[in-house]
Each structure stands twice: as structure tokens, then as C-alpha cells.
Amino acid sequence: MPPLSARPVPVRGRCHPADDAGTAGRVRLAHGAHRARAALGGRARRVLALLAGAALVPLTACGGPGPTPTPADPTAAGQGTYVVGAAVDPLSLDPALVTDPDSLRITRQIFETLVMLPEAAAAATPSPSPTATTGAGTGTGPATPGDPTTTAAAPVDDAVAPGLATAWKATNGGRTYTFTLRQGVKFQDGTSFGPSAVCANVDRWFTFTGRAADPDISAVYQEVFGGFIDSAGTRLAGCTVLGTQQVRLDLTTPMPGLLTQLTRPQFGIQSPTAMATYGAYDTGADPRATPYATAHPTGTGPFRFGAWEAGVQVVLLRNPDYWGSKATVERVLIRTVNDPKARGDGLVKGTLDTYDQITPLEAGSLTTDPKAGTRVLGRAPRDLTYLGIDRSAKAMQDTRVRQAVAMAIDPTALVVRTMPPGSQVADDLIPGRSRQRAYAYDPTAARRLLAEAGVSDLKVRIAYPSGVQQSYLPAPEDLYVAVADQLKAVGITAEPVAMSWPAYLQMLGTSNSTNRPDLHLMGVAMDTPESSSTVSQLLSGGAAEFGLGASWTSATLNTLAGLPAGSGRDAAVHAAADHLLTDPVIVPLAVPADRVAVGRRVTQFTVRPYADEVWSSVRLTG
């Protein structure tokens, strides 16, 4: 092992390569917010310089290079055009800056993560030792020079499969993760993928500023890593390039669930060259609307960006140079069709091949005509629809009023009236946990609590997104009407606050707004099998969305991030969920049925449990 002075030293927010002898290139960055942000201006030029000099040569440490990439075949052609229906336009095609399913459904085709969810839960295998976690088909390999392998790691949750990384290990008590990267991979702009590109992406996330740092935009990064470079609560310490095949992430605290979190599409690795060239590092205005995010998203996936005609469609093209199995279709059109009935008609007529978010309006018609050749495929229910309460709102500050709101809700009636067939009542925030509902439907008790609180003729404002359907909000307008009717029955008059989807997300992430609604309809999509995922997502915006104390939400998220899977983490998740339910600031409503409609031209379509389908294996006929 080289002497301490020769080891790579992680520096917050910067990539710094070490040569094979272990000599580290070091860059010092002051940790103050003003100096960190002032340093960003030259970052794009440094990224380009790093990539220009990067070389990809084999390195045998930590498990080897993994599968050999499939040779490029520029002449090979796909089957034709695959047409996907979408309820709304994507917000952006920069995955680090979005949380909405319509954006992520597209970015999953363009970008890839270091690790990914396995094909099935059974594909996950236990870590071979307490200090290492490896990808399928690889060994732990010898210790990497300069890597602190002498310190035992905390237990690691390792239900992941290789992606752009072929092997990985956790050391230093779970504060260090070392990844061995796949060789021979190129971004869709022809530049090479490697350790420098990974650190450039980590560096970008770590130093988000302006609107990019707002909760409605970078919520997932903040949920997972706690904060940015100038935040005392950050759980990320830095990224270090180790030679030409490995990269190291250093944390300020153990994060046993980090690997599972890194499968989320927000952590897709993007081309630093394309980001620098097309303005992805600009932090002014709306970072989701940069030329990069709207016209030049560049990853390593099986499809590359073709075009985006706002309000009409996004075009994806087959990536002929993809390192793995090439897509079987030549292009994908993601067409925006706002009307649910029009989406159903399009599937029956053959103008659409597939779409998600089937509402009650068209669910029956898709399965009643066998000649149409349409099928409805189901995923295991995983999402949560809820009524949120802002306890900081003047009308909601009395606990008895919040309890009355919860007791006024009849979730069974809401599911029957507004949810797709097969949806379930949600009594809890944690999938699969069996518990009694915190506040059972009891309109008589609700009226009594309002009287005890001295409240009569209460008027509340209820917000919901207009003109959008999500898997966890299949029919928000209908749901508002049903909730308003139930509140009216106990003496609470509702006023609708309909908002566009982008404005709605921004409102939920903004604290102390004088115009914030009292209640809101929202949901959470489970995008990993991690049992704490729903609670963590709720808490990541909890201080603003629900009027909770920032210190409590931050401390709870830190606790969940630092606990390994098992009874300890389960107990912490349950305690946090119980607090949210009994306060109450969340009234669980439904677990909507999650279904995919498939047309007659589709002969092969694989449904994934967390809606993480990649369309490269779709096959068509005709």
C-alpha cells in the first residue's frame, strides 16, 4: 500500500485522477458556499480537458472489466417505429432535475446508472463478505491501491445488478464505495465513458445552485445525499478517479442503502462534454429548460435523442453504437395525448402501441373487444395517493381540525369513485405493512372535533394538478370533487386550486408562501424495493409540503440513510410513518392499480415491477 501522502484524497465537488502508481492529482476547494459557487464557472472547461486526455485501458483490480461490449454495427436496422402515448409532455430530459414519471419514462431510454435493479428479486445475492459487494459474474478482486480496505464496512444492502459499473465494494465502515466501470462504453456523442465522466456527474449534483437546488427540481438528490457542498447536512464528501477503470465515492456517514438508491433514474450518467457544450451547467432561470435539457440530452443508453416538438411528441432513435444488445426498433415516438379516451381509442385503432396510466374511463373498453387485440398488463401495486395537510396553514394549526379532516375521508368510496379497477384502499404509508388506519372514517367524530376546536363554517383551499395524470394520481380532478364532497358532509367547504404540473411541484417545495393551500392531493411512486422509499420521499419535501419542522425531517432522513436493512431500519421507518399519520399531516387514500395497455402490433413487452422498463427489447409485427 502506498504511503498516506501518495493516496488519492477526495475533495468535495471535484474530479481528480490518480495515476497507476497511486499519485493523486489534488485540487483544493474551499467549503464555503460563496467560494464553491464561484468555482463553477470554469468547471465545464476542466471537464472537457479531463475527457480529452482520458484513456480506457484494462485494470484488473476489483473484479475485472465485466462483459465484452457488443461491437457496433452502424448498418443494422431496427423493426420500425414504436409509438408510446403519454398523458403530458415531459418537464425536462435532464434526469437529474426531474421527478415526474413522464420525464423519467423517456430518460430511462437515453441514460444508464452505475447499478440497476435486478430482473427479479431472486436475482439479488448476499454480499460475499462484510467488506465487499460485487456485481454478477465478478469476484471481489484484490484491494485497490490507495483504498482503505483495512477498515470493515457496515452491512450493505446489495440487491442490485451491474449497469455502467461491473463491480463495487463498500469499505471504511460503509463510508467509501469503489466502483469498477464497464470498458468500451461511449456516450451517444462519441465521447468516452469512464471515471472522469462519473465524477463530473457527481460533482454537478453536489454543487447545484439556484433553481437547480430547489426541492421540486433536485428532490431525489437531496433525499439521498442530504444536501449540497455548502450544507452541513450533506452525506456526500466527494468523488475520486482511481486510474482508468475505477471511481470512488466518499461519504460523511455510512449509507448501507446507497447502491439501491443509485439505481434511480435521477442518477443516470450524462455526457460531460454535451452538458458543457449546451448549457447544462447554467444555474439561472429554469435549469430544466436549457438547450441541453430540451434538445441535446446525451447518455450511454440504447436510444439517443432525436427531437422534441413541445405538446406533440418526443422522438428517440436507435443507438447503433450501444455497448450492449441493440434496440429491436428503429425509433420511438412518445406522443402527448392528454385525453384518456383518445389514448384508449388510439390503442384500439393502432395509432398508439402502448401507454401507461389507464384511468377508469377507458379501462373497460380496452379489454372488452377481443378483435382489437389490445391487452392490459399489470404491475404489482406500489404507488400511494394521499391527501396532504399543511400544518403551518392558519386553518390547520389545531390538531383537532387536522384529525377531523382525516376522519371525514372515506377512502373506500374514493377508490370506487375515482381509481382504476383493481386499486386498493391505503391505510398506511409503508407497502405491505398491516396496521389499523390512524383515523378511521367517522363523520360524526369529525364534526365533534371541529366543534371542540371552536370551528364552524370552515373553508379550506385544496390544490391539485390540472390536465395531468400520473400513476399515483390517475384522475386528480375527479379525486378533488370526491374529497370536497366528503369534507362538505362534515361542514368543511372546499375551494379548488387547480395548477399546472410544473407550478404545482414548485408550490409543494416552497415554504412560507402566503398563498399556499391548506390541503393538497399528491402521491408517491415507489421506484425501488427499498422499504423506506415512500417515507423518505415524503420527508424529502416534508418541511415545506406539510409544514413540519426542518430539524425533525432532516434528522429522520439521516437516521434512515444510515441504518442497514433489518429490524432497526424497519422500526425507524415505522416510527416516522406513524408520526406523519397520527399528527396527522398525511391522509393515505389509495394504492392505484398500475397497468400498461399494449396494442396489437406489440408482440413482446416486458413489464418491470417499478416501471423501469427500457424499450430496447420491444418487438413489433406489421
N, C-alpha and C positions, 0 to 999 in steps of 0.2 A: 504494500500500500504506500503510495507516495506520501511525503511529509505534508502536514496540515497546510503549510503555506502554498503548496502546489495544487491543492484540491480546488475544483470548481466551487465558487462561492455564489449562492443565489442572491441576486439583487432585485428588489421589488420592481416589477414592471418593465424589465429589460431582458432581451436575449443576449447571451454571451457565450460563444462557443469555446470549448476546451479542445486542445489537440490530443492525439492519441497517447502522448506521453503524460497527459494529465495536467498540463499547464493551462491555466484558465485565463481567458481574456476577461478583464473586470471593468465594469462601468459603475461608477458611483452615482446614486440618485438620492437627493435629499428627500426625506419622507414628508415634508410639509406640503400641504395641498397646493400652495401657490407655486412652489418650485416644480412639483410633479407635473402640474398642468402646463407650465411654461416650457417644459422639456418636450411636449408633444409635437411641437411644430416641425422639428427635424426628424421625427420618427419615421415617416414614410420614406425619406431618402435613405436612412440607415437600413430599413427593411430591404429596399431594392439592392443595396450594396451587399447585404448578407446573402441574398439569394443568388446574386451574380457570381459569388465565389463559392457557393455550396457545391459539394461533390457527394455523390452517393456511392459508397464502397461498402462491401460486406464487413460486418463486425459481429463476431461470434458470441459476445457476452450476452447473457440473459435470454438464451433460448433460440438464437438463430434468426434467420430472415423470414421464416414462415413460407407460405405457398408461393410458388413462382407465378408472377403475373402472366395473364394470357396475352400473347403477342397481339399487337394492334393489327387490325385488318380494315383499312380505310374503305375497301370496296364492298365489304359485307353490308347488306341492306336488311332493314327490319321488315316486318309484315305490312305495315301501313300506318294508319292514323288511329289512335285510341282517344276517345272523346269522353272527358270526365265532366260531370255537372257540378257546379259549386253554387252555394246559396248567395255568397257575396264575393267581391273582389278580395284578394289578399291585401293586408295592410302594408306589407313590405316583403321583399325577397332576401333580406338580410336576416338570417335566422337568429342571430344574437339579440335582435331588437324586437322580437315579436313573441306573443304567447297564443295568438288565436289559431285554432285548428286549420282554418282555410289557408293561412300563410304557410304553416308548418307542413301541411299535406304536400305542398309544392316543393318547399326547400328540402324535404327528405329525399327528393329525387336528384337534387343537384349536389348536396353536401353530405359528407360522411363524418362520423365521430370516431374517436380513438378506439372505443369499445362499443359494443352494441348488445341489445338484448338477445338471448339465445333463441333458437327456433321454438323451443318449448321449455317449460320449467324444468323438466327432467334433464335437459341438456346441461344444466349448471352442475359443476362438480366442486367438491370442497377443496379448499386450498391445500396443497400437498405439504405445507409446513407452516408454522406460525409466522414465518418471516417472508413468505413469498406467495404470490398469486400469479398463475401463468395462463396464457391463452391455450386453447385447444391445440393439441398436437405439438406442444413445445415443452421443454424442460425448464427448470429454474435457471440452469446455466451457472457459470462461475460468477463470482462477485464482480461488479463493475468497478474499475479503478476509481477511487475517489468517492465511492458510495458508502455511507455509514451503515454497513451490514452487521456490525458488531452489536447493535442495539436491537433487541427483539421488538417486533411490531405488535401493536394491538390487534385483536381479531379483525379480519377484513371480510366484508360482505362481497362475494365474488361471483354472483350469478350473472356473469356477462360473458360475451363471446368476442373473439378478435374482430376488429374493424380495421382502422388505419394503423393500429398497434397490433402486433402479433404476440407480444408477451409483456408482462408487467409484474412488479413486485412492490410491496409496501415494507418499509424499514423505518428505523429511527422512531420506534414506538408509534407507528402509524402517521408520522408527520411528513414522511417522504414517500413519493410514488415515482418509480422509474419505469418508463415505457420503452420497449424496443419497437421501432417503427417498421412498417412494411416497406420493402425496397421496390424500386422501379415504378413508383406511382407518380403521375404527373397531374397537375391541375389542368382544367379544361382550356386554359390559355397557353398551355405548353410549358409552363414553368414547373420546376421540380418540387415535389412534396418532400419534406424532411424535418429534422429537428428545429431548424431556424424558423420554418413556417409555423410549426406548432407554437413555439414561444412567441412569435409575432401575434398570433391569435390570443394567447393567454394575456400577453401584455396589453392588447387592445381592451379586452374585457376589464382588466384590472384598473385601467386608467380612464374609463368612461367619465365624461364630464357633461355639463349642460343637460339638455333634454335626454340624452342617452343614459344618464344616471337616474332618471326618474323611475319610480316603481312601476308605472304602467308600461314602460318600454323594456327595461332590463330586469324585470321582476325575477326571472329564473336565476340569473347570475347572483343577484342579491340574496335570494333564498338559499342558494347552495353555499356561497362563499362569504356571506355576511355583510360585505361592504367593499369599498374600493380602496385604492392605495392610501388615501388620506383619511381612512376611517379606522378608529381604534378597534372596531369590531370585526375587521377583516380576518377571515380564516385562511386566506392565501398569502404566502410570503414571497413567492417568486417562481420563475421558470428558468432552468439552466439547460443549455445544449451540452450534451456529453458526446463528443466526437461526431460521427456522421450518421449514426443509426439510433441513438438514444437521446431521450429527453427526460428531465427530472422536474417534478412539481414539488415544491416545498410548502408546507402548511404551518400555521402558527399553533395548531391544535390537532390532535388526531381526528380523522374523519373516516370511520370504518365504512360508511356507505358511499364514499366518493365514486367508486367505479360505476355503481348503478346510476348515480346522478349524471355521470359523464355520457351515458347513453342518450340523454335528452337532446332533441334536435337543435336546441339553442347552442350547443357546444360543437356544432359542425365546424370543421376546419376549412377556412376560406383562403383563397389566394392572396397573400400579402401584396403581390405586385398589382393585381387588379384593384384591391382596396385602395392602395396608394394612388393609382392612376386615376381612379374615378370618384375620388372624394369621400370614401367611407370613413376617413378619419375626421371629417368636418364635424364639429360639435355644435354649430349654430343651427337655429331653426329646428326643423324636424329631421333627425338623422335617418328616419325610415324612408325619406323621400330623396336621398342623394342619387346622382346618376348611377352609382354602383348598385344601390339597393333596388332600383327600378329598371335598370337596363343592362347591368353588367355583373350580376351575381356569378361567382366563379368558384367552383369546388372541384371535387375529385369523383363525383358520383356517376352513375350510368347514364344520366341525362344532363345535357347542358342547356342553358337558357337560349331561347330563340327570339321571343318578342313578348311584349305586354301591351295590349290595347285596352286601356282603362275602361271598365264597365262591360267589356266584351269577352276577352279571353287572354290567357297566358299560353304561349307556345313553348314547348320543350322539345329538343331534338336529341336523337340518339347520340351518345358519345362513342364514336368509333374507336377511340384510344383508351377506353376504360380498362383498368388493370385486371378486372375480374370478368365474369360472364357478361357478354354484351346483352343489351336490351333486345327483346324479340320484336318490338315495334319501332318503327322509324321515327315517329313523332307522337307527342301527346298534346292535345288541346284541352285546356281547363277552361270551360265556358261558364261565364257567370249567368245563372238563370235564377233570378230572385223568387219567382213564383213557384211554390212547391208543386202545384198541379201541373205547371208547364214542365217541370223536371220529370214528373211521372209520365206525362204524355210523350216527352222526348225519348224516354227509355222504351216505351211501347212501340213508337214509330221508328226507332233505330237511329235517331239523330244524336242520342247520347248512349254511351256504353255502360257507364257506371255513375253512381253518385251516393254520397253519404247523407245522413241527417234526414231520414224518412219521417215525415210528420203523419199524424193520424189521417190527414186529409187524403193522402194518396196511397197509404199503406195497403188498403184492401184491394184497390184496382190493380196493383202490381202482381197479385197472386191469383186473381180470380179468372183470368183469361189464359188458359194453357197454350193457346195458339200464339200468344205474344212472345213466348219464350223467355220471359223475364223471371229472374229468381231473386229472392231476398235472403241474404246470408247474414247470420248473426254473430256478433262478438259477445263475449261474456260481459254482462252489465258491470260498468266500472266507474261511471261518472256520477256526480252529485249535483242536484239542483237545490238551491236553498233561497230562503228569504233572509237577507242581511239587515241588521238593525244598527244604526249609528248611535251608540250610547252617548255621544257628545252632543247630539242634536237636542235642542231645548225640550221638545215634546217627549224625548225618550230617556231623559236622565233619571227618572224614577224607575227603580227596578220593577215595581208592581205594574207599571204600564208596559214594560217590555214583556213581562210574564203574561199579561193579558193578551198581547199581540200573539204570542206563541200559542196560547190556549184557544184563540179564535180560529186557528188554522186546522182544517180537516184535510190532511194530506191524501187520504183515500179518495175523497171526492175530487181533489185536484188531479190526481193521477188518471182517474177515469175520464175526466173532462178535457184534459189538455195534453196528455202524454201518449206516445205511440203504444200500440198494443204490445203487451209483454213487459211494460215498465213496472217498477216496484215502488212501494212506499219506502221512503228513507226515514228511519228512526234515529240514525246515528251518523257520525261523520267518518267512521272507520269501516271500510268494506269488510263484511263477514263477521263483524262483532255483533253479538246478540245482547241487546240491552233494552230496558224499558224506556219508552220515549220520555224525555226530560219533562215535558209539559204535554200531557195528553189533551186531545181535543175536548174542550169543556166550555162552551159559550156562556153558561151560567156563571161559572167561576171567573171567567174573563170579565163579565160585567160587574161582578162583585169587587174584583181587584181595582177596576177603574173607579168605582165609587169610593173605595177606601183611599185611593190616591187623590180624591177630590177632583177628578177629571170628568167632564161631561162635554158632549158635542166635540169630541177630539177630531181634529183634522190633520191628516198626515200626507206627505208627498212621497209617492212611490216611483222610483226610477226604474227604467228598463230600456234595453237597446231596441231600436226600431229598425225594421227592414233587414233583420239578420236572423238566421237560425244556426245554432251551434248544437253539438251532440248533447251538451248539458242544458241547453235552452232551446228545445225544438220548436216552441211556439211562444215567444215571450209576450206578445200582445194578448193572446188568449189567457196566458197564465196571470197576467196583471188583472184582467177582468174577473177571473175566478177568485183571486186573492182579495180584490176590492169588495166583491160580493160577500165574502166570508167576514171581513172586517166590519162591513156595514151592519151585519146581523148582531154585532155586539155594541154598536153605537159609535164606530170609528168611520169617519168619512175619508175616502182616499181621493187624492188628486194625482192624475198621471203626469209623469215627467219622462216623455219619450225622447231619446237621444240617439244620435248616430253612434255607430260602434266605436270609432276612434275617440270621440268625445266622451263616451260612456266610460271607457277604460281609463282615460285620463282623470275623470272625475273621481273614480274609485280610488285612485292612487294619490289624491290630493287632500291634505289635511287642512282643517280650519277654514274651509270655504264657507262664506256667508250664505251661499245658495245651495248647499248640499241637501239632498233629500233625507227624509227621516228613515226610509226603508228602501231597499233595492232588491231586485231579482237578479241572481247570478248563479254561477256554477263552477265546478272544478272538474277537469279531465284528468283521470289517472293515466299518466304516461309511463310509469314504471311499476313493477310489482312491489316496490318498497312500501311497507305498511304505513309508514309515517307520511307518505307523499301528500295525501289530501290535507292533513293538518298542517304540514309545512307550507303548502301553497296558500292556505288560508291565512296563516300567520305572517307570511312574507309581506302582505299588504295590510295586515290587521290593524296596525296603529292608525292608519289613515282610513281604511274601509269601515272599520267597526268602532272607531273612537276608543280603542284600547290603549293602555299605557305602553309607550315605546320600550321601556325598560323590561317589562314583562315579556313582550313578544320577542325581543332580542335575546333575552336570557333563555327562553324556552326553545327558540330555534338553535341556539348554541348547544343546549343540552341534547336535543335530538340529533344534531350533526355529530356529536362526539361519542355517542353510545353505540356499541356494536349491536348487531341483531340479537334478539333474545328477550328474556323476560324484563330486563332493565329498560330497554328501549320501549318495549310494549307498554310497560307501566307508565313511562313518561308520556307516550303518545296518548294513552287513555286519559291520563290526568289533564293534559292540555285540551283534549276534546271535551271532556266533562266540564271544564271551566267555561268553554265557549258556549256549551249547550245550556248550562244552568244559570249563567249570568243574567239572561241569555242575550247573545248578540247574533246568533245564527239559529234559524229555524229550518231544519232539514225537511225537504219536501219530497223528492223523488230520486230514484235511480233509473233514468230513462233507458228504455231498450235501445241498444246500439246496433244498427243494422246497415248493411250495404246492399243497394239494389244493383243488379247486374243484368245487362241486356243480352239479346240472343246471339250477338256476334262474339261474345266473350266465351272462349272455351276453357280458359284457365285463369283463375284469380284466387290468390291465397290470402285469406283473412288472417290478420295478426291480432292478438288479444288487446294490444294497447294502441291500435290504429296506426302502427308504424309500418304500414305496407310500403314497399318500394315496387314500382310498376315494371321493373325490368323483366319479370317472368310472366307478365300478362301475355296471353295468346289469343289471337282473333281468328275468325273464319269469315270468308266472304269479302 
